[in-house]
Amino acid sequence: MSRWCYPVSVKLLVTGTGGGAGQAVLKSLQNTGYEVIATDGEALGTGLYTTGRGYLIPYASDPGFVDRLLEICAAESVRLVFPGLDAELPVLSRHREAFLRIGTTVVVSDEPVIRLCDDKDLTAQFLSQNGFPAPFTSVLAQCTPETLGFPVILKPKVGGARSKGVRLVRTRPDFAAACSGLDPTGYVVQEWIDGPEYTCGALCLAGKCHGVAVLRRILRDGDTYKAFVETDTGLEGFVARVAEALQPYGSCNFQLRIRDGVPYVFEINARCSGTTHCRTLAGFNEPRMIADFVLHGTPPAFSIRAVSVLRYWKELVVENTLVDEVRTHRTVHGIAGPL
């Protein structure tokens, strides 16, 4: 029997399993007693070949995305859906009731929360309006180099992942060249906070933040390369207060830097993140706690250990016949191996 399958199973579905966030959820749900179905928009999405059952689905921008996901959830009696991609969040939020009608809960926040988190300017406004420290952030079109203190960060106003499109500008003379070719309404200028960087996972259910796990991190190419779990009650309390002001649903990821002892949140992701499994390894399993709470009414419980998480590549060999099956039939039965 696959370690993903159990005699009496409750089925969960994870989307975007070709990417880091979706795979982090898959890893966190291993050996939890839940049967997991993986989906992705690409036939070579790695997670499709790790759970014993996978489906190739349309992209979130495709008009058939929701209908196909509803069809799969109904056929498989899926109880819970964990989105793994930012592009899926607003679509799934708008159609949450359609999933509830077939007995499926989508772990997704309300649309205003998703919109706020996706927009760096709106995020900064929310933080400031609620009395939380935030780096100076402004739409590029409203800035001139004479009004800025350097260094600053240029980043896409909406969306963005793994530091794509992000530019660090250290001096005023470099500003014009760094802005060349950028859409001034589609980018923001953000104050550079010089200090250690943290990624924090908050578990938010029934209007309450039930816990926070704090990771100090080292980045490589925009991804967390090494993470150091810290038990910092002050920082945990700060993130919990921000989370309860925001009111997301499920897991919410807060990225921040600390300067002179003050935490500055610079990005929020209203979903499970690529570091979700790092927190699971430290004793804070967000996907399992969400599933247990939503499906069984079990109060979240955890015990966080201060550990170092060192990431490494792991290869997965997939027979070409399995890949062909996905491309032809848009589904796969069988398992290539664990993540």
C-alpha distance (Angstrom), angle and dihedral (degrees) to the residues before:
residue distance angle dihedral
M1 . . .
S2 3.81 . .
R3 3.77 113.3 .
W4 3.81 85.8 -123.9
C5 3.83 93.9 61.7
Y6 3.79 129.9 70.0
P7 3.84 133.0 -174.6
V8 3.81 94.0 -109.5
S9 3.77 105.9 28.4
V10 3.76 138.7 -177.8
K11 3.78 110.5 -152.7
L12 3.79 124.3 -131.9
L13 3.80 126.9 -178.5
V14 3.79 127.5 -148.0
T15 3.80 123.0 -165.0
G16 3.80 128.8 -157.6
T17 3.80 92.7 33.8
G18 3.77 92.1 159.0
G19 3.81 88.3 70.6
G20 3.76 136.7 65.9
A21 3.81 99.5 -101.1
G22 3.80 94.7 48.5
Q23 3.78 91.7 46.4
A24 3.81 91.1 48.8
V25 3.81 88.9 56.9
L26 3.82 91.5 47.6
K27 3.79 91.2 52.0
S28 3.79 92.0 47.3
L29 3.82 91.7 53.7
Q30 3.79 95.6 52.1
N31 3.81 113.3 117.8
T32 3.80 93.1 5.0
G33 3.79 98.2 116.5
Y34 3.81 93.9 -105.5
E35 3.79 124.6 116.3
V36 3.78 109.0 -131.4
I37 3.80 128.9 -153.5
A38 3.81 117.5 -161.6
T39 3.81 125.6 -149.2
D40 3.78 134.4 -178.4
G41 3.78 140.8 162.8
E42 3.81 93.3 -123.9
A43 3.80 128.1 65.9
L44 3.81 88.5 -138.0
G45 3.81 93.5 52.8
T46 3.81 99.5 136.5
G47 3.79 97.3 -142.4
L48 3.81 92.2 60.5
Y49 3.79 89.1 74.7
T50 3.80 99.5 47.8
T51 3.80 107.5 64.9
G52 3.79 105.1 49.2
R53 3.78 92.5 -112.9
G54 3.80 126.7 57.2
Y55 3.79 138.9 162.5
L56 3.78 132.6 -156.0
I57 3.81 106.5 -137.1
P58 3.82 135.1 -177.2
Y59 3.79 120.5 -93.6
A60 3.80 117.4 -93.7
S61 3.82 89.0 -106.8
D62 3.82 91.0 59.2
P63 3.85 115.0 98.8
G64 3.82 88.2 -133.3
F65 3.81 95.6 55.0
V66 3.82 98.3 97.2
D67 3.81 95.8 39.8
R68 3.80 92.2 51.1
L69 3.80 92.6 48.2
L70 3.81 90.6 47.8
E71 3.80 89.4 50.3
I72 3.81 92.1 52.6
C73 3.81 93.3 45.1
A74 3.81 91.7 50.2
A75 3.81 94.4 46.4
E76 3.80 93.3 46.9
S77 3.84 96.5 37.7
V78 3.80 89.9 -124.5
R79 3.80 112.4 -170.3
L80 3.81 100.9 -171.0
V81 3.82 135.9 24.1
F82 3.81 123.3 -157.6
P83 3.84 111.6 -163.8
G84 3.79 114.1 -143.0
L85 3.81 101.2 -173.1
D86 3.81 131.7 64.8
A87 3.82 92.4 -138.7
E88 3.80 90.2 61.5
L89 3.80 96.9 52.8
P90 3.83 101.6 80.4
V91 3.81 92.1 41.3
L92 3.79 93.4 50.6
S93 3.79 92.1 43.5
R94 3.81 91.1 55.5
H95 3.82 91.2 50.6
R96 3.79 98.7 39.8
E97 3.81 92.7 115.8
A98 3.81 91.7 54.8
F99 3.81 88.9 58.3
L100 3.80 92.6 46.3
R101 3.79 89.4 55.6
I102 3.81 90.0 63.3
G103 3.81 92.6 43.9
T104 3.83 97.9 -97.9
T105 3.79 124.4 127.3
V106 3.80 117.1 -155.0
V107 3.79 113.4 -149.8
V108 3.80 95.4 -135.1
S109 3.81 135.7 126.0
D110 3.79 126.6 -122.0
E111 3.81 115.4 -79.7
P112 3.84 95.9 -108.4
V113 3.82 89.6 56.1
I114 3.81 91.6 48.3
R115 3.81 91.6 48.0
L116 3.80 92.2 48.9
C117 3.80 93.5 49.5
D118 3.80 93.1 46.4
D119 3.81 92.6 53.8
K120 3.83 114.8 68.9
D121 3.80 92.7 -159.8
L122 3.82 93.1 51.1
T123 3.81 89.7 46.1
A124 3.80 91.5 55.8
Q125 3.81 91.2 46.5
F126 3.81 91.4 51.1
L127 3.79 92.0 50.6
S128 3.80 94.3 48.2
Q129 3.80 93.9 44.5
N130 3.80 90.1 53.2
G131 3.79 94.5 48.2
F132 3.81 98.3 -105.9
P133 3.82 122.4 135.0
A134 3.79 112.1 -101.5
P135 3.79 133.0 173.9
F136 3.79 114.5 -108.4
T137 3.80 105.5 -89.0
S138 3.80 129.0 -179.7
V139 3.78 138.6 160.9
L140 3.81 108.8 -95.0
A141 3.82 91.9 -123.8
Q142 3.81 89.3 63.3
C143 3.80 96.2 51.0
T144 3.77 135.4 84.9
P145 3.80 123.1 -172.1
E146 3.81 90.5 -119.2
T147 3.82 90.9 64.2
L148 3.80 96.0 48.6
G149 3.75 133.2 87.1
F150 3.78 113.1 -141.2
P151 2.98 143.7 -91.8
V152 3.81 99.3 46.7
I153 3.79 136.1 168.6
L154 3.81 123.9 -125.6
K155 3.80 112.8 -155.9
P156 3.82 138.8 157.0
K157 3.80 110.8 -81.5
V158 3.81 92.8 -138.6
G159 3.77 127.6 34.7
G160 3.75 122.6 -17.0
A161 3.79 130.0 153.0
R162 3.80 137.5 -160.1
S163 3.82 90.2 13.5
K164 3.82 92.4 -65.1
G165 3.79 110.5 169.2
V166 3.81 92.6 7.6
R167 3.80 117.5 137.8
L168 3.79 128.8 -174.5
V169 3.81 111.7 -146.3
R170 3.78 111.9 -165.4
T171 3.80 103.3 -179.0
R172 3.81 139.3 29.9
P173 3.85 93.7 -117.2
D174 3.81 89.5 57.3
F175 3.81 93.9 53.0
A176 3.81 99.7 85.3
A177 3.80 93.8 49.5
A178 3.82 91.6 46.7
C179 3.82 90.7 52.6
S180 3.78 94.2 48.9
G181 3.79 111.2 123.3
L182 3.81 95.0 7.2
D183 3.79 123.1 127.2
P184 3.84 101.9 -116.6
T185 3.81 91.3 -150.2
G186 3.80 93.8 46.4
Y187 3.79 97.8 52.8
V188 3.78 134.7 63.3
V189 3.77 131.1 -150.9
Q190 3.78 112.1 -136.6
E191 3.77 131.5 -171.6
W192 3.79 112.4 -108.3
I193 3.80 110.1 -121.6
D194 3.80 107.6 -154.7
G195 3.79 106.8 -150.0
P196 3.81 144.8 81.2
E197 3.80 115.2 -44.1
Y198 3.79 124.7 -131.2
T199 3.78 135.9 -170.8
C200 3.80 113.6 -157.7
G201 3.79 129.7 -169.6
A202 3.80 118.4 -150.5
L203 3.80 123.1 -167.1
C204 3.82 109.0 -144.2
L205 3.80 122.5 -177.3
A206 3.81 134.2 152.1
G207 3.80 91.6 5.1
K208 3.81 94.2 -56.2
C209 3.79 135.3 100.9
H210 3.81 103.8 -128.6
G211 3.79 97.0 -173.9
V212 3.80 148.2 -22.6
A213 3.80 131.6 -140.6
V214 3.81 117.2 -158.8
L215 3.81 123.6 -151.9
R216 3.79 124.9 -177.4
R217 3.76 105.7 -151.7
I218 3.78 146.7 -161.4
L219 3.80 115.3 -148.4
R220 3.79 131.4 -145.8
D221 3.82 119.0 -176.8
G222 3.79 90.0 -15.3
D223 3.82 95.8 -54.5
T224 3.78 128.2 105.2
Y225 3.80 103.8 -99.8
K226 3.81 100.5 175.1
A227 3.80 126.3 11.7
F228 3.77 129.8 -164.9
V229 3.79 115.7 -159.3
E230 3.79 111.7 -140.6
T231 3.79 129.1 -170.6
D232 3.79 99.1 -143.7
T233 3.80 109.9 157.7
G234 3.80 92.4 -169.9
L235 3.79 93.4 55.0
E236 3.81 92.2 40.9
G237 3.81 89.6 53.2
F238 3.80 92.2 48.2
V239 3.82 92.8 52.0
A240 3.82 90.5 45.8
R241 3.81 90.4 54.9
V242 3.81 91.7 50.2
A243 3.81 90.4 47.5
E244 3.80 93.3 51.1
A245 3.80 90.7 49.5
L246 3.82 89.9 50.4
Q247 3.84 96.6 43.6
P248 3.82 101.2 -152.8
Y249 3.80 121.4 171.9
G250 3.77 121.4 -120.8
S251 3.78 119.8 -13.6
C252 3.80 120.7 1.5
N253 3.80 125.7 -173.6
F254 3.82 121.7 -146.5
Q255 3.80 121.0 -167.2
L256 3.79 116.8 -162.6
R257 3.78 146.0 156.9
I258 3.79 127.7 -143.3
R259 3.80 122.5 -134.9
D260 3.80 121.8 177.4
G261 3.78 89.7 -13.0
V262 3.83 93.4 -54.3
P263 3.85 119.5 117.9
Y264 3.81 115.4 -137.6
V265 3.80 115.8 -166.0
F266 3.80 109.7 -148.0
E267 3.81 101.9 169.5
I268 3.81 138.5 22.3
N269 3.80 126.9 -166.2
A270 3.81 114.2 -164.7
R271 3.82 95.0 -149.8
C272 3.78 143.0 50.6
S273 3.79 110.0 -59.1
G274 3.78 139.2 -147.2
T275 3.82 88.9 -93.9
T276 3.82 93.7 54.6
H277 3.80 91.8 103.5
C278 3.81 91.4 47.9
R279 3.80 87.3 60.7
T280 3.80 90.5 45.1
L281 3.80 89.3 56.5
A282 3.80 88.0 54.0
G283 3.81 92.7 52.5
F284 3.83 101.4 -91.5
N285 3.81 106.2 108.1
E286 3.81 104.8 179.3
P287 3.86 98.9 179.0
R288 3.79 93.2 49.5
M289 3.82 93.8 45.6
I290 3.82 90.1 49.1
A291 3.81 92.3 49.5
D292 3.80 93.1 45.6
F293 3.82 91.9 49.1
V294 3.81 98.1 44.0
L295 3.82 97.8 40.4
H296 3.79 102.7 31.1
G297 3.81 105.8 18.9
T298 3.81 91.4 -119.6
P299 3.84 111.9 158.8
P300 3.83 112.1 -122.0
A301 3.80 112.9 -97.3
F302 3.79 129.2 178.6
S303 3.78 144.9 152.6
I304 3.80 114.6 -150.0
R305 3.80 119.6 -148.2
A306 3.80 122.1 -156.7
V307 3.81 99.9 -122.4
S308 3.81 138.9 146.9
V309 3.80 115.8 -116.6
L310 3.81 113.7 -156.4
R311 3.79 114.4 -168.9
Y312 3.79 124.9 -143.3
W313 3.80 138.7 171.9
K314 3.80 119.2 -99.3
E315 3.78 121.8 -169.8
L316 3.81 123.3 -135.1
V317 3.81 118.1 -158.6
V318 3.81 113.3 -148.6
E319 3.79 122.5 -173.9
N320 3.79 112.7 -122.6
T321 3.81 89.4 -125.9
L322 3.80 89.0 64.9
V323 3.80 92.0 49.9
D324 3.81 90.0 48.3
E325 3.80 89.7 50.6
V326 3.79 90.8 55.4
R327 3.79 92.8 47.3
T328 3.80 93.1 47.4
H329 3.79 103.7 35.8
R330 3.84 99.5 19.4
T331 3.79 89.8 -129.8
V332 3.79 136.9 80.7
H333 3.80 130.3 -153.7
G334 3.76 115.4 -168.1
I335 3.76 136.2 45.9
A336 3.78 129.7 -100.9
G337 3.78 94.5 -171.3
P338 3.77 145.9 -65.8
L339 3.78 123.1 -67.3
